[in-house]
Amino acid sequence: MKERLRQRALELGFDDCRFTTAAAPASSGSFQKWIAEKQFGEMQWLERNAEKRVEPQKVLPGAKSVICLAASYASNRSAGGLPAGSRPSGLVARYAQFADYHDILGEKLKLLSKYTDDLGGPSTRSLWYVDTGPILERDLAQRAGIGFTGKHTNLISRRLGNWIFLSEILTTLELEPDAPEQNHCGKCTRCLAACPTNAITAPFQLDARKCISYLTIELKGAIPVGLRPYIGNRIYGCDDCLAVCPWNKFAREGALMKPHARKDLDQPALVELLSLDDAAFKSRFQGSPILRTKRRGLLRNVCVALGNTGDESVMPDLQKAAVDHEPLVAEHARWALDQIATRRK
């Protein structure tokens, strides 16, 4: 039965499929300590459902197994971007240069979840998640053998590197667990050295409040002034700690995500983004993870990026943004203007 499920998962396009029990994750204690120290920033849902995250039985009563899946979002296409001499461009995290993975993987997980229930019979119940459920997915994925949690706190697969989406199916069907993966970071600390804001405070420890992915996506208000220069031209997420991982030499392009690549999100022109009104923003990013930041969040990030990388030629655009109807955008535009003016002196 387990091999039939694995084969079905591969047929649906997943790059790996492993199995573990529905027992409590081993990292429960460290997760609760992280929550107690408020290192999650404004991500209040992590605190609200912390009790469920450390006990899968509270997510799906009677759960016996967890099917853990990985889908690669590594890309073989060369970076296009803007031609030399163009105005400043922005960096979008690699995972967001596709249509929304929640939708793509969710469609496949529905099919695999139904297949699981059909195999188990009428009494079988299954529940699937793509990065949204109250579970500690990296811990479960390591216990299932998908990969190991690296010092940057992300999952690393020895077969796929760390450019992978994780998803899970909790099920009442009892399946023989696969062997867990061991940590293979060794003495490597490249990810710690690569983090622009020192958000990786120690091996396997992340202060989300300093992480550029958090600052540009999850944080809804103003980005702390002291951290803005470190953001560079990143406008949605950050890949620095992932990109330096030596295990990426084994990364390969995933068939599931490849057809959904968004070439328009490879180094988009910042000034062009700054001109978007609400309707144009929604149209441009429909079906993209970037839609979740809303216009105000993305343009906040664009202003910071222009303040860090722009020259005098972008000042007229920033001056328009400095009187934007969104106070958040206007304040960051004024900061950007000050940065450019300071460099001009």
Protein Blocks (a to p, Z undefined) as FASTA:
>chain_A
ZZmmmmmmmmnopabdcdddfbdcfklmmmmmmmmnopnojmlmlmmmmmmmmomklmmg
hiabdcdddddfbdfbdcebjaehiacdddddfklmcccfklmmmmmmmmmmmmmmmmno
mklccdddehkaccdfklmmmmnopaccdfkopacdfklojadcddddddfbdcdddddd
ddfklmafklmmmpmnlmambghiacfklpmklmmmmpmbdcdfklmmmnmmafgdjfkl
mmmpmklmmgccdfklmmmpcfklgopafklmmmpcfklmmmmmgoiaklmnommlmmmm
mmmmmmmmmcfklmmmmmmmmmcfblklmmmmmmmmmmmmmmmZZ
